Amino acid sequence: MGQVEDRLVANTSITQHVDVMGAMGGGSAEKMPRLRQLLQSKPPGTRIIIFCSTKRMCDQLAMGLGRDFRAAAIHGDKQQRERDWVLASFKSGQCPIMIATDVAARGLDVPDVGAVINYDFPNGVEDYIHRIGRTGRAGATGEAYTFFTPADSKHAGQLCRVLREAGQAVSPSWSRCLRTAAAAAAGPATAGAAAGASAAAAAAGVGTEAAAAEGMEEAAAGSAGEVMEAVAAAAMATRREERERERETFFRFLLSLFALGVSFFFERILLLVVSMW
């Protein structure tokens, strides 16, 4: 973490990923499958901290993941003895996955945390920066994954600013989400000004994402329903992009399989011809 003009900025050694969820206006149902996918993609023994907004969710996740992963929960309702055991198990690698609330994780200094997962978005971007700062310490690199739902739309502008200041890439679907959320939250007047700023920036050769983000940061309030629709649309666009990538990967696999079959066929034909001679 660092500071710019008395404002926290994220560690640039941390690669930040934002998963936009909630095509139907929710998003909670998409979290657990995605969480399992992320945990399975990491090498065994990778230390991971999962942040939740409530103690109840911490316990639910610990129970749900306990059958397949070595996970333990830590929060304020746990007895001190149990909290000490969870922290010691996390540090030793006995339980490499720790599920925590913001309060329980304050003051923790655990080296070699490979990833942070924001299962629930925090109350503000300062807490977000503190959360992801648990990884990428002492010159190491780290990864942070954030599940972003329509309920989190009010944080879209500030989150975009954090990503931009940390030099993070913003996917096209996420960029569209932010621009649309800015327009919806700003109302007609400010939305028009933000759109004009984006057009002027494009004409001047400046990135439209930065201009749109600036316009969004100026938007203070607006229609929550419109913002939710914007995030839902972005989630659908993200899934379309993922399906397209999956189809492309599948077709490449079929092509390589076909090429292998053709090569094998001609090899057998050549051996048959040679044996006849």
RODO-2510 file (C-alpha; in nm, 4 decimals, decimal comma):
residues 277
     n   res          X          Y          Z
     1     m     0,0000     0,0000     0,0000
     2     g     0,1008     0,3612    -0,0502
     3     q    -0,0471     0,7080    -0,0355
     4     v    -0,1146     0,9658    -0,3028
     5     e    -0,2376     1,3061    -0,1883
     6     d    -0,3445     1,1597     0,1506
     7     r    -0,5289     0,8820    -0,0320
     8     l    -0,4508     0,5128    -0,0091
     9     v    -0,3340     0,3394    -0,3249
    10     a    -0,3036    -0,0322    -0,3897
    11     n     0,0259    -0,2183    -0,4067
    12     t     0,1284    -0,2475    -0,7721
    13     s     0,2793    -0,5911    -0,7011
    14     i    -0,0735    -0,7260    -0,6601
    15     t    -0,2640    -0,8358    -0,9693
    16     q    -0,6286    -0,7426    -0,9158
    17     h    -0,9118    -0,9412    -1,0752
    18     v    -1,2750    -0,8260    -1,0642
    19     d    -1,5490    -1,0800    -1,1370
    20     v    -1,8721    -0,9015    -1,2302
    21     m    -2,1678    -1,1141    -1,1222
    22     g    -2,5442    -1,0903    -1,1169
    23     a    -2,6937    -1,1061    -1,4669
    24     m    -3,0375    -1,1425    -1,3078
    25     g    -2,9817    -0,8705    -1,0482
    26     g    -2,8363    -1,0888    -0,7725
    27     g    -2,4995    -1,2553    -0,7989
    28     s    -2,4813    -1,4504    -0,4723
    29     a    -2,5570    -1,7817    -0,6437
    30     e    -2,2537    -1,7364    -0,8684
    31     k    -2,0078    -1,6814    -0,5864
    32     m    -1,9594    -2,0333    -0,4492
    33     p    -1,8952    -2,2042    -0,7869
    34     r    -1,6469    -1,9322    -0,8770
    35     l    -1,4810    -1,9565    -0,5349
    36     r    -1,4334    -2,3320    -0,5726
    37     q    -1,2939    -2,2784    -0,9208
    38     l    -1,0382    -2,0310    -0,7890
    39     l    -0,9322    -2,2529    -0,4987
    40     q    -0,8896    -2,5521    -0,7269
    41     s    -0,6762    -2,3490    -0,9675
    42     k    -0,4159    -2,2689    -0,7008
    43     p    -0,1260    -2,5027    -0,6176
    44     p    -0,1928    -2,7149    -0,3070
    45     g    -0,0827    -2,5424     0,0096
    46     t    -0,1171    -2,1876    -0,1258
    47     r    -0,2104    -1,9549     0,1586
    48     i    -0,5364    -1,7789     0,0753
    49     i    -0,7452    -1,5355     0,2802
    50     i    -1,1168    -1,5139     0,1972
    51     f    -1,2928    -1,2036     0,3261
    52     c    -1,6635    -1,2009     0,4113
    53     s    -1,8832    -0,9223     0,5408
    54     t    -2,0505    -1,1241     0,8191
    55     k    -1,9510    -1,3789     1,0827
    56     r    -2,2332    -1,6046     0,9701
    57     m    -2,1009    -1,6146     0,6140
    58     c    -1,7534    -1,6980     0,7440
    59     d    -1,8903    -2,0019     0,9251
    60     q    -2,1040    -2,1067     0,6281
    61     l    -1,8084    -2,0943     0,3919
    62     a    -1,5851    -2,2817     0,6348
    63     m    -1,8445    -2,5593     0,6593
    64     g    -1,9094    -2,5649     0,2840
    65     l    -1,5411    -2,5769     0,1910
    66     g    -1,4313    -2,8071     0,4712
    67     r    -1,5175    -3,1236     0,2797
    68     d    -1,2820    -3,0453    -0,0086
    69     f    -1,0381    -2,7867     0,1227
    70     r    -0,8469    -2,7260     0,4451
    71     a    -1,0252    -2,4094     0,5534
    72     a    -1,1012    -2,2459     0,8879
    73     a    -1,2936    -1,9351     0,9912
    74     i    -1,1865    -1,6565     1,2242
    75     h    -1,4153    -1,3811     1,3542
    76     g    -1,5158    -1,1950     1,6695
    77     d    -1,7561    -1,4592     1,8004
    78     k    -1,4813    -1,7198     1,8185
    79     q    -1,3134    -1,7748     2,1532
    80     q    -0,9572    -1,6462     2,1793
    81     r    -0,8247    -2,0013     2,2022
    82     e    -0,9983    -2,0942     1,8787
    83     r    -0,8791    -1,7776     1,7020
    84     d    -0,5220    -1,8514     1,8084
    85     w    -0,5522    -2,2065     1,6758
    86     v    -0,6883    -2,0885     1,3382
    87     l    -0,4121    -1,8317     1,2983
    88     a    -0,1408    -2,0799     1,3992
    89     s    -0,2806    -2,3406     1,1585
    90     f    -0,2879    -2,0845     0,8800
    91     k     0,0718    -1,9786     0,9408
    92     s     0,1960    -2,3375     0,9602
    93     g     0,0065    -2,4431     0,6473
    94     q    -0,2125    -2,6955     0,8274
    95     c    -0,5145    -2,4880     0,7194
    96     p    -0,3890    -2,2816     0,4226
    97     i    -0,7297    -2,1211     0,3647
    98     m    -0,8496    -1,8701     0,6245
    99     i    -1,1951    -1,7130     0,6065
   100     a    -1,2182    -1,3866     0,7981
   101     t    -1,4085    -1,0674     0,8618
   102     d    -1,2358    -0,7295     0,8395
   103     v    -1,2327    -0,6876     1,2191
   104     a    -1,0807    -1,0318     1,2832
   105     a    -0,8101    -0,9782     1,0214
   106     r    -0,6899    -0,6438     1,1557
   107     g    -0,3264    -0,6503     1,2594
   108     l    -0,2564    -0,9862     1,0952
   109     d     0,0892    -1,0081     0,9448
   110     v     0,1286    -1,3452     0,7756
   111     p     0,4061    -1,3840     0,5177
   112     d     0,3681    -1,5606     0,1835
   113     v    -0,0055    -1,5132     0,1376
   114     g    -0,0543    -1,6111    -0,2259
   115     a    -0,4005    -1,4656    -0,2836
   116     v    -0,6841    -1,2692    -0,1276
   117     i    -1,0454    -1,3313    -0,2297
   118     n    -1,3141    -1,0729    -0,1555
   119     y    -1,6166    -1,2995    -0,1378
   120     d    -1,8163    -0,9965    -0,0229
   121     f    -1,7161    -0,6465    -0,1242
   122     p    -1,6123    -0,4342     0,1776
   123     n    -1,7829    -0,1174     0,2967
   124     g    -1,5417     0,1050     0,1066
   125     v    -1,2302     0,1074    -0,1088
   126     e    -1,0009     0,1828     0,1863
   127     d    -1,1018    -0,1495     0,3411
   128     y    -1,0594    -0,3053    -0,0040
   129     i    -0,7001    -0,1788    -0,0233
   130     h    -0,6276    -0,3016     0,3308
   131     r    -0,7713    -0,6421     0,2448
   132     i    -0,5737    -0,7026    -0,0717
   133     g    -0,2634    -0,5683     0,1026
   134     r    -0,2425    -0,8997     0,2926
   135     t    -0,0739    -1,0434    -0,0159
   136     g     0,2181    -0,9145    -0,2223
   137     r     0,4277    -0,8218     0,0824
   138     a     0,8044    -0,7847     0,1256
   139     g     0,8712    -0,7589    -0,2461
   140     a     0,6625    -1,0650    -0,3352
   141     t     0,3813    -1,0675    -0,5893
   142     g     0,0230    -1,1562    -0,5093
   143     e    -0,3257    -1,1847    -0,6549
   144     a    -0,6569    -1,0408    -0,5403
   145     y    -0,9977    -1,1569    -0,6629
   146     t    -1,3143    -0,9576    -0,6001
   147     f    -1,6735    -1,0703    -0,6544
   148     f    -1,8640    -0,7589    -0,7647
   149     t    -2,2464    -0,7698    -0,7647
   150     p    -2,5183    -0,5120    -0,8407
   151     a    -2,5398    -0,4364    -0,4681
   152     d    -2,1817    -0,3085    -0,4866
   153     s    -2,2473    -0,0638    -0,7715
   154     k    -2,2023     0,2435    -0,5532
   155     h    -1,8338     0,1521    -0,5190
   156     a    -1,7764     0,1166    -0,8937
   157     g    -1,6231     0,4597    -0,9482
   158     q    -1,3759     0,4410    -0,6600
   159     l    -1,2832     0,0835    -0,7449
   160     c    -1,2054     0,1918    -1,1005
   161     r    -0,9822     0,4650    -0,9641
   162     v    -0,7947     0,2148    -0,7447
   163     l    -0,7448    -0,0183    -1,0401
   164     r    -0,6302     0,2640    -1,2639
   165     e    -0,3824     0,4067    -1,0134
   166     a    -0,2335     0,0602    -0,9608
   167     g    -0,1844     0,0158    -1,3356
   168     q    -0,4311    -0,2712    -1,3600
   169     a    -0,5868    -0,3794    -1,6874
   170     v    -0,9637    -0,3243    -1,7087
   171     s    -1,1551    -0,5711    -1,9239
   172     p    -1,3913    -0,4312    -2,1917
   173     s    -1,6993    -0,5676    -2,0126
   174     w    -1,5907    -0,4189    -1,6787
   175     s    -1,5154    -0,0875    -1,8480
   176     r    -1,8646    -0,0846    -2,0012
   177     c    -2,0093    -0,1596    -1,6589
   178     l    -1,8290     0,1347    -1,5050
   179     r    -1,9266     0,3777    -1,7805
   180     t    -2,2913     0,2748    -1,7681
   181     a    -2,2984     0,2797    -1,3883
   182     a    -2,1502     0,6288    -1,3931
   183     a    -2,4175     0,7537    -1,6301
   184     a    -2,6973     0,5889    -1,4317
   185     a    -2,5717     0,7151    -1,0962
   186     a    -2,5022     1,0657    -1,2200
   187     g    -2,8426     1,1430    -1,3647
   188     p    -2,9048     1,3046    -1,7050
   189     a    -2,6997     1,6229    -1,6533
   190     t    -2,3846     1,4715    -1,5108
   191     a    -2,4155     1,1682    -1,7370
   192     g    -2,4121     1,3990    -2,0384
   193     a    -2,1060     1,5777    -1,9050
   194     a    -1,9283     1,2464    -1,8459
   195     a    -2,0148     1,1294    -2,1966
   196     g    -1,8877     1,4584    -2,3369
   197     a    -1,5633     1,4208    -2,1445
   198     s    -1,5198     1,0694    -2,2800
   199     a    -1,5808     1,1875    -2,6375
   200     a    -1,3386     1,4778    -2,5959
   201     a    -1,0760     1,2448    -2,4518
   202     a    -1,1174     1,0046    -2,7417
   203     a    -1,0797     1,2889    -2,9915
   204     a    -0,7647     1,4046    -2,8147
   205     g    -0,6176     1,0551    -2,8120
   206     v    -0,6729     1,0008    -2,4396
   207     g    -0,8091     0,6677    -2,3110
   208     t    -1,1861     0,6748    -2,2759
   209     e    -1,1683     0,4448    -1,9730
   210     a    -0,9798     0,7059    -1,7722
   211     a    -1,2183     0,9826    -1,8777
   212     a    -1,5202     0,7697    -1,7999
   213     a    -1,3757     0,6792    -1,4619
   214     e    -1,3156     1,0443    -1,3804
   215     g    -1,6749     1,1216    -1,4699
   216     m    -1,7908     0,8346    -1,2564
   217     e    -1,5935     0,9483    -0,9557
   218     e    -1,7773     1,2806    -0,9763
   219     a    -2,1164     1,1077    -0,9717
   220     a    -2,2345     1,1141    -0,6134
   221     a    -2,5744     0,9452    -0,6188
   222     g    -2,8531     0,8296    -0,8475
   223     s    -3,0878     0,5515    -0,9427
   224     a    -2,9872     0,2236    -0,7774
   225     g    -3,2126     0,0275    -1,0110
   226     e    -3,0414     0,1613    -1,3210
   227     v    -2,7000     0,0894    -1,1749
   228     m    -2,8030    -0,2688    -1,0980
   229     e    -2,9191    -0,3109    -1,4556
   230     a    -2,5837    -0,1765    -1,5751
   231     v    -2,3873    -0,4255    -1,3672
   232     a    -2,6191    -0,7085    -1,4761
   233     a    -2,5587    -0,6188    -1,8400
   234     a    -2,1841    -0,6187    -1,7794
   235     a    -2,2066    -0,9604    -1,6148
   236     m    -2,3871    -1,0985    -1,9186
   237     a    -2,1200    -0,9491    -2,1448
   238     t    -1,8481    -1,1081    -1,9317
   239     r    -2,0120    -1,4492    -1,9604
   240     r    -2,0471    -1,4099    -2,3364
   241     e    -1,6765    -1,3351    -2,3609
   242     e    -1,5981    -1,6403    -2,1461
   243     r    -1,8183    -1,8639    -2,3630
   244     e    -1,6461    -1,7339    -2,6751
   245     r    -1,3066    -1,8135    -2,5266
   246     e    -1,4261    -2,1609    -2,4277
   247     r    -1,5548    -2,2258    -2,7791
   248     e    -1,2278    -2,1065    -2,9289
   249     t    -1,0308    -2,3360    -2,6972
   250     f    -1,2561    -2,6297    -2,7847
   251     f    -1,2211    -2,5726    -3,1603
   252     r    -0,8446    -2,5520    -3,1246
   253     f    -0,8505    -2,8824    -2,9397
   254     l    -1,0590    -3,0417    -3,2142
   255     l    -0,8234    -2,9046    -3,4782
   256     s    -0,5164    -3,0425    -3,3021
   257     l    -0,6947    -3,3766    -3,2577
   258     f    -0,7811    -3,3840    -3,6269
   259     a    -0,4222    -3,2982    -3,7227
   260     l    -0,2953    -3,5769    -3,4978
   261     g    -0,5379    -3,8235    -3,6572
   262     v    -0,4369    -3,7236    -4,0093
   263     s    -0,0688    -3,7544    -3,9195
   264     f    -0,1263    -4,1004    -3,7717
   265     f    -0,3268    -4,2094    -4,0769
   266     f    -0,0591    -4,1049    -4,3256
   267     e     0,2102    -4,2632    -4,1097
   268     r     0,0244    -4,5955    -4,1209
   269     i    -0,0215    -4,5641    -4,4968
   270     l     0,3492    -4,4938    -4,5414
   271     l     0,4449    -4,7944    -4,3298
   272     l     0,2059    -5,0117    -4,5291
   273     v     0,3562    -4,8962    -4,8596
   274     v     0,7093    -4,9531    -4,7324
   275     s     0,6208    -5,3010    -4,6111
   276     m     0,4717    -5,3868    -4,9533
   277     w     0,7943    -5,2876    -5,1218
***
